[in-house]
Amino acid sequence: MNNTTMSLIDISDAGYNEFNDLLEANEIEPKVVRLALAGFGCSGPRFGLMVDEATDNDYVEVLKDVTFIVSKDLYDEYQGFVILSDEENFGGGMSLRPRKIDDASGCSTCATGCAV
């Protein structure tokens, strides 16, 4: 990655294997994916993945045989991402989470408030 001391992605071997299986099941070749902001909800920002190519405004990190792309702005705001396997996410499915979340995010984006 360019000019940073942290990696873009933290992922365990179990998380990598599950993520790689997902890419293979969907016949994603080459294995190049962009992590992107998908919107906001009651629990804060939501992130998604898409097949894409890197630009000059991105950071790129290759982990084994998967290339991850994150825009520099998104990295600056969230300080990278953590991908958890289903097991690491306590059976809640694979999860993509930012390393840093603004404490002010969350229910303020809901029109009716959040259920507890």
C-alpha positions in Angstrom: 0.0 0.0 0.0 1.2 3.5 -0.7 2.4 5.9 2.0 0.7 4.4 5.0 1.9 2.3 7.9 -1.3 0.3 8.3 -2.7 -2.3 6.0 -6.0 -1.8 4.2 -7.5 -5.1 5.4 -7.3 -7.3 8.5 -8.4 -10.8 7.8 -7.8 -14.1 9.4 -7.0 -17.3 7.5 -10.5 -18.5 8.2 -11.9 -15.2 6.9 -9.7 -15.3 3.9 -10.7 -18.8 3.0 -14.4 -18.0 3.3 -14.0 -14.8 1.3 -12.0 -16.6 -1.4 -14.6 -19.4 -1.6 -17.3 -16.7 -2.2 -15.3 -15.2 -5.0 -14.7 -18.6 -6.6 -18.4 -19.6 -6.2 -19.3 -16.4 -8.1 -16.6 -17.0 -10.7 -14.8 -13.7 -10.0 -11.6 -13.7 -12.0 -9.3 -11.9 -11.6 -9.9 -11.6 -7.9 -9.9 -7.8 -7.7 -12.5 -6.2 -5.5 -13.3 -2.7 -4.3 -14.5 -2.0 -0.8 -17.0 0.8 -1.0 -19.5 2.8 1.1 -23.0 1.3 0.4 -25.0 3.8 2.5 -26.0 4.5 6.1 -28.4 2.8 8.5 -29.3 2.8 12.2 -26.1 1.0 13.0 -24.0 3.4 11.0 -22.2 3.0 7.7 -22.7 -0.1 5.5 -20.0 -1.3 3.1 -20.1 -3.4 0.0 -17.9 -5.1 -2.5 -17.7 -4.7 -6.2 -15.5 -5.9 -9.0 -13.5 -2.8 -10.2 -10.1 -1.5 -11.3 -7.9 0.8 -9.2 -7.4 4.4 -10.0 -4.8 7.0 -8.9 -7.3 7.9 -6.0 -7.1 4.4 -4.5 -4.9 2.3 -2.2 -4.4 -1.3 -3.3 -3.3 -4.2 -1.2 -2.8 -7.8 -2.4 -3.4 -10.5 0.2 -2.5 -14.0 -1.2 -4.3 -14.0 -4.5 -7.0 -11.4 -3.8 -6.5 -7.7 -4.6 -8.4 -5.2 -2.5 -9.0 -1.7 -3.6 -10.1 1.2 -1.2 -10.4 4.8 -2.2 -8.0 7.0 -0.3 -10.9 9.1 1.1 -12.6 6.0 2.5 -9.4 4.8 4.0 -8.7 8.1 5.6 -12.2 8.2 7.1 -12.3 4.6 8.4 -8.6 3.7 8.8 -9.1 0.4 6.9 -11.3 -2.6 7.3 -11.7 -5.9 9.1 -13.3 -8.9 7.3 -14.7 -11.5 9.7 -15.6 -15.1 8.8 -19.1 -16.4 9.7 -17.6 -18.1 12.8 -15.7 -15.0 13.9 -19.0 -13.1 13.5 -20.7 -15.6 15.9 -22.7 -17.2 13.1 -23.9 -13.9 11.6 -22.4 -14.5 8.2 -19.3 -12.8 6.8 -18.8 -9.3 8.0 -17.0 -6.3 6.6 -16.4 -3.6 9.2 -14.4 -0.4 9.4 -11.5 -0.1 11.9 -12.7 3.3 13.0 -16.3 4.5 13.4 -17.3 8.0 14.4 -19.1 7.8 17.7 -21.7 10.2 16.5 -22.8 7.8 13.7 -25.7 5.5 14.2 -29.3 6.3 15.1 -29.2 9.9 13.9 -29.7 8.6 10.4 -33.0 7.0 11.2 -36.1 9.0 10.8 -38.0 7.1 13.5 -35.2 6.1 15.8 -33.7 2.7 16.6 -35.3 -0.1 18.5 -33.3 -1.4 21.4 
